Amino acid sequence: MSYRRALASMAHHRAVTDSDLFASFAPDERVLLAWVAPQLDAAAIGAMAVADHGARADEYRRALDDLAHSRWLPDEIGWMPGSVLTLTRSHDPAGQRDHVRRLFVCTLLVRASTPDADPVDSLAPLLDSALELGGPARDASLRFLAWCRLELPGDWRDDPSSPMFLTLAVLLLTARPEVAAVLVEELAAVLADPDLPWRRRPRSPLFARRAGDDGGARRLWSDLVTRCLVDDPAVTDPRLATLGRALSGDTGTPIDELRALFR
């Protein structure tokens, strides 16, 4: 077998192995919507409908009500009702009801193609709200995000750096070393790609080159990584804590050292 064919065979084998890993989490496109939508009452729909300073509230309310009562997630979301979904996502939750609303809108925005075309913006808030709500919300989020990682719906294929954030999300929900191994390989490939139009930053390698991430998004990801991999007493594998500190920007561990940890 030629060297080039051997490399292609190895890449195919790894892709199959990775797919099997994500498939082991019982991926399901609709499970999170099926859990969160029934948690929304008329007041919750109304609060989202007036998020744009009350403009066109009746139209937004009808559109949101249709989405909340649909068994399917939309393939595409335009400005109606995308603008109030984005505004609700950006709202800092003050309690469980706010987290339910944010989880609902982020489920839609992670799945669909949107005018912003950056589903990573909605992924960290989805995780944060799922963790706060706990139990069934967390379990349903894992199955939904495993499905997203396998299928890469909506805008996930548009940026080569985006899918690794889905891998990171699955890792934070499972703390599985096998998922960590996939993540560090994806991160290494992304950081080594000279064609990606990123700018270098110090601190977390997750954001070494991503040009569009604001400070708030980076802080939320850093907080989630620390919460799930470093500070969680249930996580006993020291490799995950080392990875968590590197991803959150607390240490400057080179990517080659992170890869070696999980080989």
Backbone hydrogen bonds, N-H to C=O, Kabsch-Sander energy under -0.5 kcal/mol:
donor,donor_aa,acceptor,acceptor_aa,energy
6,A,2,S,-2.5
7,L,3,Y,-2.2
8,A,4,R,-2.0
9,S,5,R,-2.4
10,M,6,A,-2.3
11,A,7,L,-2.5
12,H,8,A,-2.2
13,H,9,S,-2.5
14,R,10,M,-2.4
15,A,11,A,-2.2
16,V,12,H,-2.3
17,T,13,H,-2.4
18,D,14,R,-3.1
19,S,15,A,-2.3
20,D,16,V,-2.3
21,L,17,T,-2.0
22,F,18,D,-2.3
23,A,19,S,-2.4
24,S,20,D,-1.1
24,S,21,L,-0.7
25,F,22,F,-1.4
26,A,23,A,-1.3
28,D,143,R,-1.7
34,A,30,R,-2.6
35,W,31,V,-1.1
36,V,32,L,-2.9
37,A,33,L,-2.4
39,Q,36,V,-1.5
40,L,37,A,-1.8
41,D,39,Q,-0.5
45,I,41,D,-2.1
46,G,42,A,-2.5
47,A,43,A,-2.3
48,M,44,A,-1.8
49,A,45,I,-2.2
50,V,46,G,-1.3
51,A,48,M,-1.5
53,H,51,A,-1.2
54,G,50,V,-1.1
55,A,52,D,-2.2
57,A,54,G,-1.2
60,Y,56,R,-2.3
61,R,57,A,-2.7
62,R,58,D,-2.1
63,A,59,E,-2.4
64,L,60,Y,-2.9
65,D,61,R,-2.4
66,D,62,R,-2.1
67,L,63,A,-1.9
68,A,64,L,-2.5
69,H,65,D,-1.3
70,S,67,L,-1.0
77,I,113,S,-2.9
82,G,78,G,-1.4
83,S,79,W,-2.2
84,V,81,P,-0.7
85,L,81,P,-1.8
86,T,82,G,-2.5
87,L,83,S,-2.0
88,T,84,V,-2.3
89,R,85,L,-2.4
90,S,86,T,-1.7
91,H,87,L,-0.6
91,H,88,T,-0.9
99,H,95,G,-2.0
100,V,96,Q,-2.4
101,R,97,R,-2.1
102,R,98,D,-2.5
103,L,99,H,-2.8
104,F,100,V,-2.2
105,V,101,R,-2.3
106,C,102,R,-2.4
107,T,103,L,-1.9
108,L,104,F,-1.6
109,L,105,V,-2.4
110,V,106,C,-2.5
111,R,107,T,-1.4
112,A,108,L,-2.2
113,S,75,D,-2.6
117,A,114,T,-0.5
121,D,118,D,-1.5
122,S,119,P,-1.3
123,L,119,P,-1.0
123,L,120,V,-0.5
124,A,120,V,-1.1
126,L,122,S,-1.5
127,L,123,L,-2.4
128,D,124,A,-2.7
129,S,125,P,-2.4
130,A,126,L,-2.5
131,L,127,L,-2.6
132,E,128,D,-1.9
133,L,129,S,-2.4
134,G,130,A,-2.3
137,A,134,G,-1.7
138,R,134,G,-0.7
139,D,135,G,-2.2
140,A,136,P,-2.8
141,S,137,A,-2.0
142,L,138,R,-2.1
143,R,139,D,-1.9
144,F,140,A,-2.3
145,L,141,S,-3.0
146,A,142,L,-2.3
147,W,143,R,-1.6
148,C,144,F,-2.2
149,R,145,L,-2.4
150,L,146,A,-1.8
151,E,147,W,-2.6
152,L,148,C,-3.1
155,D,112,A,-0.5
156,W,153,P,-2.1
158,D,155,D,-1.4
162,S,159,D,-2.0
165,F,162,S,-2.0
166,L,162,S,-0.8
166,L,163,P,-0.7
167,T,163,P,-1.8
168,L,164,M,-2.5
169,A,165,F,-2.3
170,V,166,L,-2.3
171,L,167,T,-2.4
172,L,168,L,-2.6
173,L,169,A,-1.5
174,T,170,V,-1.1
174,T,171,L,-0.7
175,A,171,L,-3.9
179,V,176,R,-0.7
180,A,176,R,-1.9
181,A,177,P,-2.3
182,V,178,E,-1.4
183,L,179,V,-2.4
184,V,180,A,-2.5
185,E,181,A,-1.5
186,E,182,V,-2.3
187,L,183,L,-3.0
188,A,184,V,-2.3
189,A,185,E,-2.0
190,V,186,E,-2.2
191,L,187,L,-2.6
192,A,188,A,-1.5
193,D,189,A,-0.6
193,D,190,V,-1.0
196,L,193,D,-1.0
198,W,196,L,-2.2
199,R,209,R,-1.5
207,F,204,S,-1.3
208,A,205,P,-1.2
218,R,214,D,-2.1
219,R,215,G,-2.5
220,L,216,G,-2.2
221,W,217,A,-2.4
222,S,218,R,-2.6
223,D,219,R,-2.7
224,L,220,L,-2.4
225,V,221,W,-2.7
226,T,222,S,-2.4
227,R,223,D,-2.6
228,C,224,L,-2.5
229,L,225,V,-2.5
230,V,225,V,-0.7
230,V,226,T,-1.1
231,D,226,T,-3.1
235,V,232,D,-1.7
236,T,234,A,-0.9
240,L,237,D,-1.2
241,A,237,D,-1.1
242,T,238,P,-2.1
243,L,239,R,-2.5
244,G,240,L,-2.7
245,R,241,A,-2.5
246,A,242,T,-1.8
247,L,243,L,-2.8
248,S,244,G,-2.1
249,G,245,R,-0.5
249,G,246,A,-0.8
250,D,245,R,-1.9
251,T,245,R,-1.3
257,E,254,P,-0.5
258,L,254,P,-1.7
259,R,255,I,-2.4
260,A,256,D,-2.1
261,L,257,E,-1.3
262,F,258,L,-0.8
262,F,259,R,-1.0
263,R,260,A,-1.0
